Amino acid sequence: MSVVETKPAPRLLVRDLRVPVPGTESLIVHGVDLEIAAGETLAVVGASGSGKSTTARAILRLMPARGHVRLDGHDLMDARGPRLRRLRRLAQMVWQDPAGSLDPRMPVGEQVAEPLLVHRIAGGRDARRRAEALLERCGLPAGSAGRRAAAFSGGQQQRIAIARALILEPALLVCDEPTSALDAHVRGAILDLLAELQSERGLSMLLITHDLELVRRMAARTAVMDAGRIVESGPTLDIIGRPSHPATRALVGAIPVRHPRDADARRLAAATPATPA
């Protein structure tokens, strides 16, 4: 008797996601389908205004949307009230601007611990202990918890934001241009940290960016958005190496090169649409 292997259900399943222009029947995002497996990183890339950040916010129920979104088997689109509040623990976001996402008046330890209080998971000394331990794991020096955000560099502020996103031990981490405000050296350190934390915690990640160098380093699969639609998707190396859509070719053409002959080869590849194998 043969054994039929069943494919594990994706951690995140998005089907026919549509985001309307408020007060109209027009759409900002048109019928987006996405899947992310447990422990996997999916990159959603596109030029500014392509709809990628709007898609991420819609998935997290941060703006009105239609369609189907399931996270670890839970239907996010139908959830309301206390049930939605509980499900929000499963998915957290790291924003593009770390300084703008932190409260300048609160010590960073309190900001990292705050989600534990809001969701009534821990309080008092236990919440402070967990926050301090996670700040240290994210590379902040001991004693950082009592300082305010302005005392830290941009890279350190992003580490604080990552710690705050992880304090609830989410299944899915959504990163919206998480390194675009950082210089090259700090960017590499933040990416290393995210990769380590993903491996340790089995995180799934949705990476929103326009930077294909970042995508090549972080994501095994990539979906390309243009004008609110997914226009191309597949393994990242295939998307970058053999782009078939003009929007993808434009993104590939923007990747910095180290030698003029590489630029010539890229221009030729970008001008030649991929053909089916």
Contacts in CASP RR format, 6 or more apart in sequence:
PFRMAT RR
TARGET T0000
AUTHOR 0000-0000-0000
METHOD contacts of the structure
MODEL  1
MSVVETKPAPRLLVRDLRVPVPGTESLIVHGVDLEIAAGETLAVVGASGS
GKSTTARAILRLMPARGHVRLDGHDLMDARGPRLRRLRRLAQMVWQDPAG
SLDPRMPVGEQVAEPLLVHRIAGGRDARRRAEALLERCGLPAGSAGRRAA
AFSGGQQQRIAIARALILEPALLVCDEPTSALDAHVRGAILDLLAELQSE
RGLSMLLITHDLELVRRMAARTAVMDAGRIVESGPTLDIIGRPSHPATRA
LVGAIPVRHPRDADARRLAAATPATPA
8 37 0 8 1.000
8 38 0 8 1.000
9 73 0 8 1.000
10 35 0 8 1.000
10 36 0 8 1.000
10 37 0 8 1.000
11 36 0 8 1.000
11 37 0 8 1.000
11 38 0 8 1.000
11 39 0 8 1.000
11 40 0 8 1.000
11 71 0 8 1.000
11 72 0 8 1.000
11 171 0 8 1.000
11 172 0 8 1.000
11 204 0 8 1.000
12 34 0 8 1.000
12 35 0 8 1.000
12 36 0 8 1.000
12 59 0 8 1.000
12 69 0 8 1.000
12 70 0 8 1.000
12 71 0 8 1.000
12 172 0 8 1.000
12 204 0 8 1.000
12 206 0 8 1.000
13 34 0 8 1.000
13 35 0 8 1.000
13 68 0 8 1.000
13 69 0 8 1.000
13 70 0 8 1.000
13 71 0 8 1.000
13 73 0 8 1.000
14 32 0 8 1.000
14 33 0 8 1.000
14 34 0 8 1.000
14 35 0 8 1.000
14 59 0 8 1.000
14 68 0 8 1.000
14 69 0 8 1.000
15 33 0 8 1.000
15 67 0 8 1.000
15 68 0 8 1.000
15 69 0 8 1.000
16 31 0 8 1.000
16 32 0 8 1.000
16 33 0 8 1.000
16 66 0 8 1.000
16 67 0 8 1.000
16 68 0 8 1.000
17 29 0 8 1.000
17 31 0 8 1.000
17 32 0 8 1.000
17 33 0 8 1.000
17 34 0 8 1.000
17 55 0 8 1.000
17 58 0 8 1.000
17 59 0 8 1.000
17 65 0 8 1.000
17 66 0 8 1.000
17 67 0 8 1.000
17 68 0 8 1.000
17 69 0 8 1.000
18 27 0 8 1.000
18 29 0 8 1.000
18 30 0 8 1.000
18 31 0 8 1.000
18 32 0 8 1.000
18 65 0 8 1.000
18 66 0 8 1.000
18 67 0 8 1.000
19 27 0 8 1.000
19 28 0 8 1.000
19 29 0 8 1.000
19 54 0 8 1.000
19 55 0 8 1.000
19 58 0 8 1.000
19 63 0 8 1.000
19 64 0 8 1.000
19 65 0 8 1.000
19 66 0 8 1.000
20 26 0 8 1.000
20 27 0 8 1.000
20 28 0 8 1.000
20 64 0 8 1.000
20 65 0 8 1.000
20 66 0 8 1.000
21 27 0 8 1.000
21 28 0 8 1.000
22 64 0 8 1.000
27 228 0 8 1.000
28 51 0 8 1.000
28 54 0 8 1.000
28 228 0 8 1.000
29 51 0 8 1.000
29 54 0 8 1.000
29 55 0 8 1.000
29 58 0 8 1.000
29 65 0 8 1.000
29 228 0 8 1.000
29 229 0 8 1.000
30 227 0 8 1.000
30 228 0 8 1.000
30 229 0 8 1.000
31 67 0 8 1.000
31 229 0 8 1.000
32 55 0 8 1.000
32 225 0 8 1.000
32 228 0 8 1.000
32 229 0 8 1.000
32 230 0 8 1.000
33 230 0 8 1.000
34 42 0 8 1.000
34 44 0 8 1.000
34 55 0 8 1.000
34 59 0 8 1.000
34 206 0 8 1.000
34 223 0 8 1.000
34 230 0 8 1.000
35 42 0 8 1.000
36 42 0 8 1.000
36 172 0 8 1.000
36 204 0 8 1.000
36 205 0 8 1.000
36 206 0 8 1.000
37 204 0 8 1.000
38 171 0 8 1.000
38 202 0 8 1.000
38 204 0 8 1.000
39 198 0 8 1.000
39 202 0 8 1.000
39 203 0 8 1.000
39 204 0 8 1.000
39 205 0 8 1.000
40 204 0 8 1.000
40 205 0 8 1.000
40 220 0 8 1.000
40 221 0 8 1.000
41 198 0 8 1.000
41 204 0 8 1.000
41 205 0 8 1.000
41 206 0 8 1.000
41 207 0 8 1.000
41 218 0 8 1.000
41 219 0 8 1.000
41 220 0 8 1.000
41 221 0 8 1.000
42 205 0 8 1.000
42 206 0 8 1.000
42 207 0 8 1.000
42 219 0 8 1.000
42 221 0 8 1.000
42 222 0 8 1.000
42 223 0 8 1.000
43 207 0 8 1.000
43 208 0 8 1.000
43 209 0 8 1.000
43 214 0 8 1.000
43 215 0 8 1.000
43 218 0 8 1.000
43 219 0 8 1.000
43 221 0 8 1.000
43 222 0 8 1.000
43 223 0 8 1.000
43 236 0 8 1.000
44 52 0 8 1.000
44 55 0 8 1.000
44 56 0 8 1.000
44 206 0 8 1.000
44 207 0 8 1.000
44 208 0 8 1.000
44 209 0 8 1.000
44 222 0 8 1.000
44 223 0 8 1.000
44 224 0 8 1.000
44 225 0 8 1.000
45 52 0 8 1.000
45 209 0 8 1.000
45 210 0 8 1.000
45 211 0 8 1.000
45 212 0 8 1.000
45 215 0 8 1.000
45 222 0 8 1.000
45 223 0 8 1.000
45 224 0 8 1.000
45 225 0 8 1.000
45 251 0 8 1.000
46 52 0 8 1.000
46 210 0 8 1.000
46 224 0 8 1.000
46 225 0 8 1.000
46 226 0 8 1.000
46 247 0 8 1.000
46 251 0 8 1.000
47 210 0 8 1.000
47 226 0 8 1.000
47 247 0 8 1.000
47 250 0 8 1.000
47 251 0 8 1.000
48 210 0 8 1.000
50 225 0 8 1.000
50 226 0 8 1.000
50 227 0 8 1.000
50 228 0 8 1.000
50 247 0 8 1.000
51 225 0 8 1.000
51 228 0 8 1.000
52 208 0 8 1.000
52 209 0 8 1.000
52 225 0 8 1.000
53 176 0 8 1.000
53 177 0 8 1.000
53 208 0 8 1.000
54 63 0 8 1.000
54 228 0 8 1.000
55 208 0 8 1.000
55 225 0 8 1.000
55 228 0 8 1.000
56 93 0 8 1.000
56 174 0 8 1.000
56 176 0 8 1.000
56 206 0 8 1.000
56 208 0 8 1.000
57 63 0 8 1.000
58 64 0 8 1.000
58 65 0 8 1.000
58 69 0 8 1.000
59 65 0 8 1.000
59 69 0 8 1.000
59 76 0 8 1.000
59 91 0 8 1.000
59 174 0 8 1.000
59 206 0 8 1.000
60 76 0 8 1.000
60 88 0 8 1.000
60 91 0 8 1.000
60 93 0 8 1.000
60 174 0 8 1.000
61 69 0 8 1.000
61 76 0 8 1.000
61 77 0 8 1.000
61 79 0 8 1.000
61 84 0 8 1.000
61 88 0 8 1.000
65 77 0 8 1.000
66 77 0 8 1.000
67 77 0 8 1.000
68 75 0 8 1.000
68 77 0 8 1.000
69 75 0 8 1.000
69 76 0 8 1.000
69 77 0 8 1.000
70 76 0 8 1.000
71 87 0 8 1.000
71 90 0 8 1.000
71 91 0 8 1.000
71 171 0 8 1.000
71 172 0 8 1.000
72 90 0 8 1.000
72 171 0 8 1.000
74 87 0 8 1.000
74 90 0 8 1.000
76 84 0 8 1.000
76 87 0 8 1.000
79 87 0 8 1.000
85 119 0 8 1.000
86 119 0 8 1.000
89 115 0 8 1.000
89 119 0 8 1.000
89 168 0 8 1.000
89 169 0 8 1.000
89 170 0 8 1.000
90 170 0 8 1.000
90 171 0 8 1.000
90 172 0 8 1.000
91 170 0 8 1.000
91 171 0 8 1.000
91 172 0 8 1.000
91 173 0 8 1.000
91 174 0 8 1.000
92 165 0 8 1.000
92 166 0 8 1.000
92 168 0 8 1.000
92 170 0 8 1.000
92 172 0 8 1.000
92 173 0 8 1.000
92 174 0 8 1.000
93 165 0 8 1.000
93 173 0 8 1.000
93 174 0 8 1.000
93 175 0 8 1.000
93 176 0 8 1.000
94 158 0 8 1.000
94 161 0 8 1.000
94 162 0 8 1.000
94 165 0 8 1.000
94 173 0 8 1.000
94 174 0 8 1.000
94 175 0 8 1.000
94 176 0 8 1.000
94 178 0 8 1.000
95 101 0 8 1.000
95 161 0 8 1.000
95 176 0 8 1.000
95 178 0 8 1.000
96 176 0 8 1.000
96 177 0 8 1.000
96 178 0 8 1.000
96 180 0 8 1.000
96 181 0 8 1.000
97 181 0 8 1.000
98 154 0 8 1.000
98 155 0 8 1.000
98 157 0 8 1.000
98 158 0 8 1.000
98 160 0 8 1.000
98 161 0 8 1.000
98 181 0 8 1.000
99 149 0 8 1.000
99 154 0 8 1.000
99 157 0 8 1.000
101 161 0 8 1.000
102 108 0 8 1.000
102 111 0 8 1.000
102 149 0 8 1.000
102 157 0 8 1.000
102 160 0 8 1.000
102 161 0 8 1.000
103 111 0 8 1.000
103 149 0 8 1.000
104 148 0 8 1.000
104 149 0 8 1.000
104 150 0 8 1.000
105 148 0 8 1.000
106 114 0 8 1.000
106 148 0 8 1.000
107 145 0 8 1.000
107 146 0 8 1.000
107 147 0 8 1.000
107 148 0 8 1.000
108 135 0 8 1.000
108 140 0 8 1.000
108 144 0 8 1.000
108 145 0 8 1.000
108 146 0 8 1.000
108 147 0 8 1.000
108 148 0 8 1.000
108 149 0 8 1.000
108 152 0 8 1.000
108 160 0 8 1.000
109 128 0 8 1.000
109 131 0 8 1.000
109 132 0 8 1.000
109 135 0 8 1.000
109 144 0 8 1.000
109 145 0 8 1.000
109 146 0 8 1.000
110 131 0 8 1.000
110 145 0 8 1.000
110 146 0 8 1.000
111 149 0 8 1.000
111 160 0 8 1.000
111 164 0 8 1.000
112 131 0 8 1.000
112 134 0 8 1.000
112 135 0 8 1.000
112 145 0 8 1.000
112 160 0 8 1.000
112 163 0 8 1.000
112 164 0 8 1.000
112 167 0 8 1.000
113 122 0 8 1.000
113 123 0 8 1.000
113 127 0 8 1.000
113 128 0 8 1.000
113 130 0 8 1.000
113 131 0 8 1.000
113 167 0 8 1.000
114 164 0 8 1.000
115 121 0 8 1.000
115 164 0 8 1.000
115 167 0 8 1.000
115 168 0 8 1.000
116 122 0 8 1.000
116 123 0 8 1.000
116 127 0 8 1.000
116 130 0 8 1.000
116 131 0 8 1.000
116 167 0 8 1.000
116 168 0 8 1.000
117 123 0 8 1.000
117 127 0 8 1.000
119 168 0 8 1.000
121 168 0 8 1.000
122 130 0 8 1.000
128 145 0 8 1.000
130 167 0 8 1.000
131 145 0 8 1.000
131 163 0 8 1.000
131 167 0 8 1.000
132 143 0 8 1.000
132 145 0 8 1.000
134 163 0 8 1.000
134 166 0 8 1.000
134 167 0 8 1.000
135 144 0 8 1.000
135 145 0 8 1.000
135 159 0 8 1.000
135 160 0 8 1.000
135 163 0 8 1.000
136 142 0 8 1.000
136 144 0 8 1.000
137 163 0 8 1.000
137 197 0 8 1.000
138 159 0 8 1.000
138 160 0 8 1.000
138 162 0 8 1.000
138 163 0 8 1.000
138 166 0 8 1.000
138 193 0 8 1.000
138 197 0 8 1.000
139 159 0 8 1.000
139 193 0 8 1.000
140 152 0 8 1.000
140 156 0 8 1.000
140 159 0 8 1.000
140 160 0 8 1.000
140 163 0 8 1.000
144 152 0 8 1.000
144 156 0 8 1.000
144 160 0 8 1.000
149 157 0 8 1.000
149 160 0 8 1.000
152 160 0 8 1.000
153 186 0 8 1.000
154 181 0 8 1.000
154 182 0 8 1.000
154 186 0 8 1.000
155 182 0 8 1.000
155 186 0 8 1.000
155 189 0 8 1.000
155 190 0 8 1.000
158 178 0 8 1.000
158 179 0 8 1.000
158 181 0 8 1.000
158 182 0 8 1.000
158 186 0 8 1.000
158 190 0 8 1.000
159 190 0 8 1.000
159 193 0 8 1.000
162 178 0 8 1.000
162 190 0 8 1.000
162 193 0 8 1.000
162 194 0 8 1.000
162 197 0 8 1.000
165 173 0 8 1.000
166 173 0 8 1.000
166 197 0 8 1.000
166 201 0 8 1.000
169 201 0 8 1.000
170 203 0 8 1.000
171 203 0 8 1.000
171 204 0 8 1.000
172 203 0 8 1.000
172 204 0 8 1.000
172 205 0 8 1.000
172 206 0 8 1.000
173 194 0 8 1.000
173 198 0 8 1.000
173 203 0 8 1.000
173 204 0 8 1.000
173 205 0 8 1.000
173 206 0 8 1.000
174 205 0 8 1.000
174 206 0 8 1.000
174 208 0 8 1.000
175 194 0 8 1.000
175 205 0 8 1.000
175 206 0 8 1.000
175 207 0 8 1.000
175 208 0 8 1.000
176 208 0 8 1.000
177 208 0 8 1.000
177 209 0 8 1.000
177 210 0 8 1.000
177 211 0 8 1.000
178 190 0 8 1.000
178 194 0 8 1.000
178 207 0 8 1.000
179 186 0 8 1.000
179 187 0 8 1.000
179 188 0 8 1.000
179 190 0 8 1.000
179 191 0 8 1.000
179 211 0 8 1.000
179 214 0 8 1.000
180 209 0 8 1.000
180 211 0 8 1.000
182 190 0 8 1.000
187 214 0 8 1.000
191 214 0 8 1.000
191 217 0 8 1.000
191 218 0 8 1.000
194 205 0 8 1.000
194 218 0 8 1.000
195 218 0 8 1.000
197 203 0 8 1.000
198 205 0 8 1.000
205 218 0 8 1.000
205 219 0 8 1.000
207 214 0 8 1.000
207 215 0 8 1.000
207 218 0 8 1.000
207 219 0 8 1.000
209 215 0 8 1.000
210 251 0 8 1.000
212 240 0 8 1.000
212 251 0 8 1.000
212 252 0 8 1.000
212 254 0 8 1.000
212 255 0 8 1.000
213 255 0 8 1.000
213 256 0 8 1.000
215 222 0 8 1.000
215 236 0 8 1.000
215 240 0 8 1.000
216 236 0 8 1.000
216 237 0 8 1.000
216 240 0 8 1.000
219 236 0 8 1.000
220 235 0 8 1.000
220 236 0 8 1.000
221 233 0 8 1.000
221 234 0 8 1.000
221 235 0 8 1.000
221 236 0 8 1.000
222 233 0 8 1.000
222 234 0 8 1.000
222 235 0 8 1.000
222 236 0 8 1.000
222 239 0 8 1.000
222 240 0 8 1.000
223 230 0 8 1.000
223 232 0 8 1.000
223 233 0 8 1.000
223 234 0 8 1.000
224 230 0 8 1.000
224 231 0 8 1.000
224 232 0 8 1.000
224 233 0 8 1.000
224 239 0 8 1.000
224 245 0 8 1.000
224 247 0 8 1.000
224 248 0 8 1.000
224 251 0 8 1.000
225 231 0 8 1.000
225 247 0 8 1.000
226 245 0 8 1.000
226 247 0 8 1.000
231 245 0 8 1.000
231 247 0 8 1.000
231 248 0 8 1.000
232 239 0 8 1.000
232 243 0 8 1.000
232 244 0 8 1.000
232 245 0 8 1.000
232 247 0 8 1.000
232 248 0 8 1.000
233 239 0 8 1.000
239 248 0 8 1.000
240 252 0 8 1.000
240 255 0 8 1.000
241 252 0 8 1.000
241 269 0 8 1.000
242 269 0 8 1.000
242 274 0 8 1.000
243 249 0 8 1.000
243 251 0 8 1.000
243 252 0 8 1.000
243 269 0 8 1.000
243 270 0 8 1.000
243 273 0 8 1.000
243 274 0 8 1.000
244 273 0 8 1.000
244 274 0 8 1.000
249 269 0 8 1.000
249 270 0 8 1.000
249 271 0 8 1.000
249 273 0 8 1.000
250 270 0 8 1.000
252 266 0 8 1.000
252 269 0 8 1.000
252 270 0 8 1.000
253 266 0 8 1.000
253 267 0 8 1.000
253 270 0 8 1.000
255 266 0 8 1.000
257 263 0 8 1.000
257 266 0 8 1.000
END
